[in-house]
Amino acid sequence: MMLIIGANGQLGQCFQQAALSRPGITFLFKSSTELDITRFAAVSKTLHNLAAQYPELWVVNCAAYTAVDKAESEPVQARRVNVQGVRNLARVCAKLGLPLIHFSTDYVYHSKQNTPFVETDSVHPGGVYAKTKLAGERAALQLHPAKTMVIRTSWVYSAFGNNFVKTMLRLGAERPHLRVVWDQIGSPTYAPDLADAVIQIHQQVATGKIAMESIGGIWHYANEGVASWYDLAGAVFEYEQLACTLEPITTQEYPTPARRPPFSVLDKSKIKSAFGLDIPHWRTSLQKCLKALSATSKH
Ligand SMILES: NC(=O)c1ccc[n+]([C@@H]2O[C@H](COP(=O)([O-])OP(=O)(O)OC[C@H]3O[C@@H](n4cnc5c(N)ncnc54)[C@H](OP(=O)(O)O)[C@@H]3O)[C@@H](O)[C@H]2O)c1
């Protein structure tokens, strides 16, 4: 049984969609209005009740404060969700012995390194969002080390919510010319691929193929391949045959309240070899996303 918390966010909705084609797995979904992770009493009551009903419960935390730039002026709010909320979940999961899957970010790696990051590399979060995400993952791992799986992911997009791909689609159709940053390099992640990877990991543990103890710790997940934001925008325009022209610009030419790492490519060897995951290239998944978006716009 998988309990998806923050179920109406981008990743949460991808789990909702994945659940439709997985009738063999029981999913439960809690939106932010149904369960606010910053309220310890509510978290405790909900998880106690569900754990009594479903002894095999897994808690998947998709809830987060994700407004990277706004976090610079709302550090208290960001910390409340990304640190205190995660601490609440980890405390209760530890007490009840429940596995906790939690997501973090490539933005914890803000340094001069220009080779793919492995999970043991040192972290240098650059802004409030990244700092709160790092504090949250550390709190979860400290409170519940054996059964907390922290998955650091990057550049997440899907047909749901607001994300870079959807913004490029909209602006590419509205404007003749766009300037996009080319000196930040990372790996785009199609959120349904990430949800699918988590479900595969759950299934491997549920069927006894992998020991529960092996999920603990930090893991990386993103699609294969690397790109700049300029490359990603270019691929969207290419696949959608948008006439909008693209101009590569530097981070300096596009200042934002929060600094972003110049290079945050995640090495995924650990998760691939531990769980035998076959991760699609970002271009393959981008085309899937564009297809999904065009199918929904035709309805
Ligand atoms: N998006 C990216 O590019 C990216 C990159 C790297 C890592 N990540 C990580 O991936 C995870 C999923 O991100 P996402 O893109 O799905 O984010 P998202 O679309 O912003 O979804 C976050 C969800 O959390 C909910 N939430 C906020 N505060 C809450 C609270 N106190 N209690 C319960 N729910 C709360 C939000 O509900 P409301 O809408 O009601 O506020 C929203 O539904 C996050 O941990 C994020 O840090 C994302």
The ligand as a Tripos MOL2 file, in Angstrom:
@<TRIPOS>MOLECULE
LIG
   48    52     1     0     0
SMALL
NO_CHARGES

@<TRIPOS>ATOM
      1 N1          9.8400   20.5600   -9.7920 N.am      1 LIG1
      2 C1         11.1520   20.3910   -9.9160 C.2       1 LIG1
      3 O1         11.7750   20.8360  -10.8790 O.2       1 LIG1
      4 C2         11.9150   19.6300   -8.8590 C.ar      1 LIG1
      5 C3         13.3020   19.4690   -9.0170 C.ar      1 LIG1
      6 C4         13.9970   18.7420   -8.0500 C.ar      1 LIG1
      7 C5         13.3300   18.2120   -6.9690 C.ar      1 LIG1
      8 N2         11.9870   18.4010   -6.8280 N.ar      1 LIG1
      9 C6         11.3170   17.8300   -5.6670 C.3       1 LIG1
     10 O2         10.3660   16.8860   -6.1220 O.3       1 LIG1
     11 C7          9.2530   16.8380   -5.2140 C.3       1 LIG1
     12 C8          7.9490   17.0020   -5.9760 C.3       1 LIG1
     13 O3          7.9680   18.2720   -6.6180 O.3       1 LIG1
     14 P1          6.7560   18.7790   -7.5300 P.3       1 LIG1
     15 O4          7.3550   19.3340   -8.7650 O.co2     1 LIG1
     16 O5          5.7090   17.7350   -7.6150 O.co2     1 LIG1
     17 O6          6.2330   19.9890   -6.6330 O.3       1 LIG1
     18 P2          4.8100   20.7460   -6.6570 P.3       1 LIG1
     19 O7          4.1410   20.5460   -7.9570 O.co2     1 LIG1
     20 O8          5.0810   22.1350   -6.1900 O.co2     1 LIG1
     21 O9          3.9580   19.9670   -5.5620 O.3       1 LIG1
     22 C9          4.1770   20.1300   -4.2010 C.3       1 LIG1
     23 C10         2.9050   19.7510   -3.4910 C.3       1 LIG1
     24 O10         3.1440   19.8820   -2.0840 O.3       1 LIG1
     25 C11         1.9650   20.3840   -1.5170 C.3       1 LIG1
     26 N3          2.2440   21.0110   -0.2180 N.ar      1 LIG1
     27 C12         2.8400   22.1930    0.0320 C.ar      1 LIG1
     28 N4          2.8590   22.4110    1.3790 N.ar      1 LIG1
     29 C13         2.2730   21.3340    1.9510 C.ar      1 LIG1
     30 C14         1.9850   20.9700    3.2770 C.ar      1 LIG1
     31 N5          2.3020   21.7650    4.3160 N.pl3     1 LIG1
     32 N6          1.3560   19.7920    3.5330 N.ar      1 LIG1
     33 C15         1.0150   18.9770    2.4940 C.ar      1 LIG1
     34 N7          1.2450   19.2680    1.2100 N.ar      1 LIG1
     35 C16         1.8720   20.4320    0.9400 C.ar      1 LIG1
     36 C17         1.4660   21.4120   -2.5160 C.3       1 LIG1
     37 O11         0.0990   21.6540   -2.2630 O.3       1 LIG1
     38 P3         -0.5500   23.0900   -2.6250 P.3       1 LIG1
     39 O12        -0.5620   23.1410   -4.1120 O.co2     1 LIG1
     40 O13        -1.8760   23.0430   -1.9880 O.co2     1 LIG1
     41 O14         0.3910   24.1050   -2.0330 O.co2     1 LIG1
     42 C18         1.6900   20.6520   -3.8150 C.3       1 LIG1
     43 O15         0.5720   19.8760   -4.1190 O.3       1 LIG1
     44 C19         9.5270   17.9210   -4.1830 C.3       1 LIG1
     45 O16        10.1230   17.3420   -3.0430 O.3       1 LIG1
     46 C20        10.5210   18.8290   -4.8620 C.3       1 LIG1
     47 O17        11.3310   19.5320   -3.9380 O.3       1 LIG1
     48 C21        11.2640   19.0800   -7.7650 C.ar      1 LIG1
@<TRIPOS>BOND
     1     1     2 1
     2     2     3 2
     3     2     4 1
     4     4     5 ar
     5     4    48 ar
     6     5     6 ar
     7     6     7 ar
     8     7     8 ar
     9     8     9 1
    10     8    48 ar
    11     9    10 1
    12     9    46 1
    13    10    11 1
    14    11    12 1
    15    11    44 1
    16    12    13 1
    17    13    14 1
    18    14    15 2
    19    14    16 1
    20    14    17 1
    21    17    18 1
    22    18    19 2
    23    18    20 1
    24    18    21 1
    25    21    22 1
    26    22    23 1
    27    23    24 1
    28    23    42 1
    29    24    25 1
    30    25    26 1
    31    25    36 1
    32    26    27 ar
    33    26    35 ar
    34    27    28 ar
    35    28    29 ar
    36    29    30 ar
    37    29    35 ar
    38    30    31 1
    39    30    32 ar
    40    32    33 ar
    41    33    34 ar
    42    34    35 ar
    43    36    37 1
    44    36    42 1
    45    37    38 1
    46    38    39 2
    47    38    40 1
    48    38    41 1
    49    42    43 1
    50    44    45 1
    51    44    46 1
    52    46    47 1
@<TRIPOS>SUBSTRUCTURE
     1 LIG1         1 GROUP 0 **** ****
